């Protein structure tokens, strides 16, 4: 169950991403990244390659993505009608695989409009591939598949208590890399436009909890946080008076299980809303 070794392009992309994150240029990185990825997909389509999705960059690789399917179906016993939300959906590949195996109620969200445009293009190519492989009977015009929306989990406008499962593959990692507001020599913030690191993590926990229906599950994959760190972030220990945001979540997350060596270098955690 080892992950495939990253190639030079993967390592280059990860290094470029890290430099942008360190300089607090998250949004500009993702906007450029997905715009370039969409251009590359269109070129492969125009060139008539057998599968334009073959060179698609999949965050953490395809094996961890595919290995999530039995967790949803067998471990968590979710039915194909269960509403699933993928936060930080990127190019939408995970959502389209879910739809291909039979899940019917999927939403993918990202705060980057270029990501949503890319995901919709990937969705169209998935449908074209299925038609080309003789699957036209189950790809009707009414089969919209995944709904992709621009939404930021830190200020979400999605309906509360809706989802049976929320999937996060690297979004919490990205949020945790947000740099705090700069401070001057007296410790006073020079800019109030950046949300402090700790508040962002609390806001993440509150919002994902609120979006889950009762007994809904949160699946988090991380390359930066060990399981005990994920638990510190996601399991509420502070009282309401200690919450710097001034509001509480609709419920709380209860740890189900996790693995600090899931598929080599990834950390996996699963929580249930109680």
The 8 nearest C-alpha neighbors of each residue, nearest first, counted from 0:
[[1, 262, 2, 263, 62, 261, 3, 63],
 [2, 0, 262, 263, 3, 62, 4, 264],
 [3, 1, 262, 263, 4, 0, 62, 60],
 [2, 4, 5, 1, 60, 62, 61, 6],
 [3, 5, 2, 6, 1, 60, 9, 7],
 [6, 4, 9, 3, 10, 7, 8, 60],
 [5, 7, 9, 8, 10, 4, 11, 3],
 [6, 8, 10, 9, 11, 5, 12, 4],
 [7, 9, 11, 10, 6, 12, 5, 13],
 [10, 8, 12, 6, 11, 7, 5, 13],
 [9, 11, 13, 7, 8, 12, 14, 6],
 [12, 10, 8, 14, 9, 13, 7, 15],
 [11, 13, 15, 9, 10, 14, 16, 8],
 [12, 14, 16, 10, 15, 11, 17, 9],
 [13, 15, 17, 11, 16, 12, 10, 18],
 [16, 14, 12, 18, 17, 13, 11, 19],
 [15, 17, 13, 19, 14, 18, 12, 20],
 [16, 18, 20, 14, 19, 15, 21, 13],
 [19, 17, 21, 15, 16, 20, 14, 22],
 [20, 18, 24, 16, 22, 17, 21, 25],
 [19, 21, 23, 17, 22, 25, 18, 24],
 [22, 20, 18, 23, 19, 17, 178, 24],
 [21, 23, 19, 20, 24, 18, 178, 25],
 [24, 22, 20, 21, 25, 19, 178, 177],
 [25, 23, 19, 27, 22, 20, 26, 28],
 [26, 24, 28, 20, 27, 23, 19, 29],
 [25, 27, 29, 28, 24, 30, 111, 110],
 [26, 28, 30, 24, 29, 25, 31, 19],
 [29, 27, 25, 31, 26, 30, 32, 24],
 [30, 28, 32, 26, 31, 27, 33, 25],
 [31, 29, 27, 113, 32, 28, 33, 26],
 [32, 30, 34, 28, 29, 33, 27, 35],
 [31, 33, 29, 35, 30, 34, 28, 36],
 [32, 34, 36, 35, 114, 113, 30, 31],
 [33, 35, 37, 31, 36, 32, 113, 30],
 [36, 34, 38, 33, 32, 37, 31, 39],
 [35, 37, 33, 39, 38, 34, 32, 40],
 [36, 38, 40, 34, 39, 35, 117, 33],
 [37, 39, 35, 41, 36, 40, 42, 34],
 [40, 38, 36, 42, 37, 41, 35, 43],
 [41, 39, 37, 43, 42, 38, 36, 44],
 [42, 40, 44, 38, 39, 43, 45, 37],
 [41, 43, 45, 39, 44, 40, 46, 38],
 [44, 42, 46, 40, 51, 45, 41, 48],
 [43, 45, 41, 47, 42, 46, 51, 40],
 [44, 46, 42, 47, 43, 41, 48, 40],
 [47, 45, 43, 44, 48, 42, 41, 51],
 [46, 48, 44, 45, 43, 49, 51, 50],
 [49, 47, 50, 46, 43, 51, 44, 45],
 [48, 50, 47, 51, 53, 44, 43, 52],
 [49, 51, 52, 53, 48, 128, 44, 43],
 [50, 52, 43, 53, 44, 48, 40, 49],
 [53, 51, 55, 50, 54, 40, 121, 124],
 [52, 54, 50, 51, 55, 49, 56, 48],
 [55, 53, 52, 56, 51, 50, 40, 57],
 [54, 56, 52, 53, 57, 51, 40, 36],
 [55, 57, 54, 58, 60, 9, 90, 36],
 [58, 56, 60, 61, 55, 59, 92, 90],
 [57, 59, 60, 56, 168, 61, 169, 89],
 [60, 58, 57, 63, 61, 64, 168, 62],
 [61, 59, 57, 58, 62, 63, 64, 2],
 [60, 62, 64, 63, 57, 65, 59, 58],
 [61, 63, 65, 64, 60, 66, 2, 3],
 [64, 62, 66, 65, 61, 60, 67, 59],
 [63, 65, 61, 62, 66, 67, 93, 60],
 [64, 66, 62, 67, 63, 68, 61, 96],
 [65, 67, 63, 64, 68, 62, 69, 70],
 [66, 68, 70, 65, 64, 69, 63, 71],
 [67, 69, 71, 70, 66, 65, 72, 97],
 [70, 68, 72, 73, 71, 67, 66, 74],
 [71, 69, 74, 67, 68, 73, 72, 75],
 [72, 70, 75, 68, 69, 77, 73, 74],
 [71, 73, 76, 69, 77, 70, 75, 74],
 [74, 72, 76, 69, 70, 75, 71, 77],
 [73, 75, 70, 76, 71, 72, 69, 77],
 [74, 76, 71, 77, 73, 72, 70, 216],
 [77, 75, 72, 73, 74, 71, 78, 70],
 [78, 76, 72, 75, 71, 81, 79, 73],
 [77, 79, 80, 81, 76, 72, 102, 71],
 [78, 80, 102, 81, 101, 103, 77, 104],
 [81, 79, 78, 103, 104, 102, 82, 77],
 [82, 80, 78, 79, 163, 77, 83, 104],
 [83, 81, 104, 162, 163, 105, 80, 164],
 [84, 82, 105, 164, 162, 165, 163, 81],
 [85, 83, 165, 106, 107, 105, 166, 86],
 [84, 86, 107, 166, 88, 165, 167, 106],
 [87, 85, 108, 88, 167, 107, 84, 109],
 [88, 86, 109, 170, 89, 108, 85, 167],
 [87, 89, 86, 107, 91, 85, 108, 109],
 [90, 88, 114, 91, 87, 109, 118, 115],
 [89, 91, 118, 117, 92, 114, 88, 121],
 [92, 90, 118, 88, 94, 89, 93, 95],
 [91, 93, 95, 94, 90, 96, 121, 57],
 [94, 92, 96, 95, 91, 97, 64, 88],
 [95, 93, 97, 91, 96, 92, 98, 145],
 [94, 96, 98, 92, 97, 93, 99, 91],
 [95, 97, 99, 93, 98, 94, 92, 100],
 [98, 96, 94, 95, 100, 99, 102, 93],
 [97, 99, 102, 95, 101, 96, 100, 103],
 [98, 100, 96, 97, 101, 95, 102, 125],
 [101, 99, 97, 98, 102, 96, 68, 95],
 [100, 102, 98, 99, 79, 103, 97, 80],
 [103, 101, 79, 98, 97, 104, 80, 100],
 [102, 104, 80, 79, 98, 105, 101, 144],
 [103, 105, 82, 80, 102, 81, 83, 106],
 [106, 104, 83, 145, 82, 84, 103, 146],
 [105, 107, 146, 84, 145, 147, 85, 83],
 [106, 108, 85, 147, 88, 84, 86, 146],
 [109, 107, 148, 86, 88, 150, 149, 147],
 [108, 110, 87, 149, 111, 150, 88, 151],
 [109, 111, 151, 150, 149, 112, 108, 87],
 [110, 112, 114, 109, 113, 30, 149, 29],
 [113, 111, 115, 114, 149, 116, 110, 109],
 [112, 114, 116, 111, 30, 115, 33, 34],
 [115, 113, 117, 89, 111, 112, 116, 33],
 [114, 116, 118, 112, 117, 113, 147, 119],
 [117, 115, 113, 119, 114, 118, 112, 120],
 [118, 116, 114, 120, 90, 115, 119, 37],
 [117, 119, 90, 91, 115, 121, 120, 116],
 [118, 120, 122, 116, 121, 117, 115, 123],
 [121, 119, 117, 123, 122, 118, 124, 116],
 [122, 120, 118, 124, 119, 123, 125, 117],
 [121, 123, 119, 125, 120, 124, 118, 95],
 [124, 122, 120, 126, 121, 125, 127, 119],
 [123, 125, 127, 121, 126, 122, 128, 120],
 [126, 124, 128, 122, 127, 123, 121, 129],
 [127, 125, 129, 123, 124, 128, 130, 122],
 [128, 126, 124, 130, 125, 129, 131, 123],
 [129, 127, 131, 125, 126, 130, 124, 132],
 [130, 128, 134, 132, 126, 131, 127, 125],
 [129, 131, 135, 134, 127, 133, 132, 128],
 [130, 132, 128, 129, 133, 127, 134, 135],
 [133, 131, 129, 130, 134, 128, 135, 127],
 [134, 132, 130, 131, 135, 129, 136, 128],
 [133, 135, 130, 129, 136, 132, 137, 138],
 [134, 136, 130, 138, 137, 133, 129, 139],
 [135, 137, 134, 138, 139, 133, 130, 129],
 [138, 136, 135, 134, 139, 142, 129, 130],
 [139, 137, 135, 136, 142, 126, 134, 140],
 [140, 138, 142, 141, 137, 136, 135, 143],
 [139, 141, 142, 138, 143, 137, 144, 135],
 [142, 140, 139, 143, 138, 144, 137, 136],
 [143, 141, 139, 140, 144, 138, 137, 103],
 [142, 144, 141, 145, 140, 146, 139, 138],
 [143, 145, 142, 98, 146, 103, 105, 104],
 [144, 146, 105, 106, 147, 143, 94, 107],
 [145, 147, 106, 107, 105, 144, 148, 143],
 [146, 148, 107, 108, 106, 115, 145, 119],
 [149, 147, 108, 150, 115, 107, 146, 109],
 [148, 150, 109, 110, 108, 112, 111, 115],
 [151, 149, 110, 109, 108, 155, 148, 152],
 [150, 152, 110, 155, 153, 154, 109, 149],
 [151, 153, 155, 154, 150, 203, 206, 86],
 [152, 154, 151, 203, 202, 155, 199, 206],
 [155, 153, 152, 151, 156, 150, 206, 202],
 [154, 156, 152, 151, 157, 153, 150, 206],
 [155, 157, 158, 154, 150, 151, 152, 159],
 [156, 158, 155, 159, 210, 150, 161, 152],
 [159, 157, 161, 156, 210, 160, 155, 209],
 [158, 160, 210, 161, 209, 157, 211, 212],
 [161, 159, 212, 210, 211, 209, 162, 158],
 [162, 160, 212, 159, 211, 210, 158, 163],
 [163, 161, 211, 82, 164, 212, 83, 210],
 [162, 164, 215, 82, 81, 212, 83, 211],
 [165, 163, 216, 83, 162, 215, 217, 84],
 [166, 164, 84, 217, 83, 85, 218, 216],
 [165, 167, 85, 218, 217, 84, 219, 86],
 [168, 166, 219, 86, 170, 169, 218, 220],
 [167, 169, 220, 170, 219, 166, 221, 87],
 [168, 170, 172, 221, 171, 167, 220, 173],
 [171, 169, 173, 172, 87, 167, 168, 174],
 [170, 172, 174, 173, 169, 175, 167, 221],
 [173, 171, 169, 175, 170, 174, 223, 221],
 [172, 174, 170, 176, 171, 175, 169, 177],
 [175, 173, 171, 176, 177, 172, 170, 199],
 [174, 176, 172, 173, 177, 171, 196, 200],
 [177, 175, 173, 174, 178, 172, 20, 21],
 [178, 176, 174, 175, 196, 23, 179, 173],
 [177, 179, 176, 23, 196, 180, 195, 21],
 [180, 178, 195, 196, 181, 177, 193, 194],
 [179, 181, 193, 190, 188, 195, 182, 178],
 [180, 182, 189, 188, 179, 190, 183, 178],
 [183, 181, 188, 187, 186, 189, 180, 184],
 [184, 182, 186, 185, 187, 189, 188, 181],
 [183, 185, 186, 182, 187, 188, 189, 181],
 [186, 184, 183, 187, 182, 188, 189, 181],
 [185, 187, 182, 183, 184, 188, 181, 189],
 [186, 188, 182, 185, 183, 189, 184, 181],
 [189, 187, 182, 190, 181, 180, 183, 186],
 [188, 190, 182, 181, 183, 187, 191, 180],
 [191, 189, 188, 192, 180, 181, 193, 182],
 [190, 192, 193, 188, 180, 189, 194, 195],
 [191, 193, 190, 194, 180, 189, 195, 188],
 [194, 192, 180, 191, 195, 179, 190, 178],
 [193, 195, 199, 196, 192, 198, 179, 180],
 [196, 194, 179, 198, 197, 180, 193, 199],
 [195, 197, 199, 179, 198, 177, 194, 178],
 [198, 196, 200, 199, 195, 201, 175, 194],
 [197, 199, 201, 195, 200, 196, 202, 194],
 [200, 198, 202, 196, 197, 201, 203, 195],
 [199, 201, 203, 197, 202, 198, 204, 196],
 [202, 200, 198, 204, 203, 199, 205, 197],
 [201, 203, 199, 205, 200, 204, 153, 198],
 [204, 202, 200, 206, 201, 205, 153, 199],
 [205, 203, 201, 207, 202, 206, 233, 208],
 [206, 204, 248, 202, 208, 203, 207, 201],
 [205, 207, 209, 203, 208, 204, 202, 210],
 [208, 206, 210, 209, 204, 205, 203, 211],
 [207, 209, 205, 206, 211, 210, 204, 251],
 [208, 210, 249, 206, 207, 211, 159, 160],
 [211, 209, 159, 160, 207, 208, 161, 206],
 [212, 210, 160, 162, 215, 208, 209, 161],
 [211, 213, 160, 161, 215, 162, 163, 214],
 [214, 212, 215, 272, 273, 211, 160, 163],
 [215, 213, 272, 271, 273, 212, 216, 163],
 [216, 214, 163, 212, 211, 213, 272, 164],
 [217, 215, 271, 164, 270, 272, 163, 165],
 [216, 218, 165, 270, 269, 164, 166, 271],
 [219, 217, 269, 166, 268, 167, 165, 216],
 [220, 218, 167, 268, 267, 168, 166, 221],
 [221, 219, 267, 168, 266, 167, 169, 265],
 [222, 220, 266, 223, 169, 265, 224, 172],
 [221, 223, 265, 224, 266, 264, 220, 172],
 [224, 222, 221, 172, 225, 266, 265, 169],
 [225, 223, 228, 221, 222, 229, 226, 266],
 [224, 226, 228, 227, 266, 259, 229, 223],
 [225, 227, 229, 228, 259, 230, 266, 224],
 [226, 228, 230, 229, 225, 231, 224, 232],
 [229, 227, 231, 225, 230, 226, 224, 232],
 [230, 228, 226, 232, 231, 227, 233, 224],
 [229, 231, 227, 233, 228, 232, 234, 226],
 [232, 230, 228, 229, 233, 234, 227, 235],
 [233, 231, 229, 230, 234, 228, 200, 201],
 [234, 232, 230, 204, 231, 229, 235, 252],
 [235, 233, 230, 231, 252, 232, 236, 253],
 [234, 236, 237, 233, 251, 232, 252, 231],
 [237, 235, 234, 238, 231, 233, 232, 239],
 [236, 238, 241, 235, 239, 242, 240, 234],
 [237, 239, 241, 240, 236, 242, 235, 247],
 [238, 240, 242, 241, 247, 237, 246, 245],
 [239, 241, 238, 242, 245, 243, 237, 246],
 [242, 240, 238, 239, 237, 243, 245, 244],
 [241, 243, 239, 244, 240, 245, 238, 237],
 [244, 242, 245, 241, 198, 240, 246, 201],
 [245, 243, 242, 246, 198, 202, 201, 247],
 [244, 246, 243, 242, 247, 239, 240, 241],
 [247, 245, 244, 248, 242, 239, 243, 205],
 [248, 246, 239, 249, 205, 245, 242, 244],
 [247, 249, 205, 250, 209, 208, 251, 246],
 [250, 248, 209, 208, 247, 251, 205, 160],
 [249, 251, 248, 273, 208, 272, 209, 252],
 [252, 250, 272, 273, 208, 253, 248, 249],
 [253, 251, 272, 271, 270, 234, 273, 254],
 [252, 254, 271, 270, 272, 273, 255, 251],
 [253, 255, 270, 256, 269, 271, 252, 230],
 [256, 254, 270, 269, 253, 271, 257, 268],
 [257, 255, 269, 254, 268, 270, 258, 267],
 [258, 256, 268, 267, 269, 226, 259, 255],
 [257, 259, 267, 261, 260, 266, 268, 226],
 [260, 258, 266, 261, 226, 225, 267, 265],
 [261, 259, 263, 258, 266, 264, 265, 262],
 [262, 260, 265, 258, 263, 266, 259, 267],
 [261, 263, 1, 0, 2, 265, 260, 264],
 [262, 264, 260, 1, 261, 265, 2, 0],
 [263, 265, 260, 262, 222, 261, 266, 259],
 [266, 264, 222, 261, 221, 263, 262, 260],
 [265, 267, 259, 221, 220, 261, 258, 225],
 [268, 266, 220, 258, 257, 219, 261, 259],
 [267, 269, 257, 219, 218, 256, 258, 226],
 [268, 270, 218, 255, 256, 217, 257, 254],
 [271, 269, 254, 255, 217, 253, 216, 252],
 [270, 272, 216, 253, 252, 215, 214, 273],
 [273, 271, 252, 214, 215, 213, 251, 253],
 [272, 251, 214, 252, 250, 271, 213, 253]]
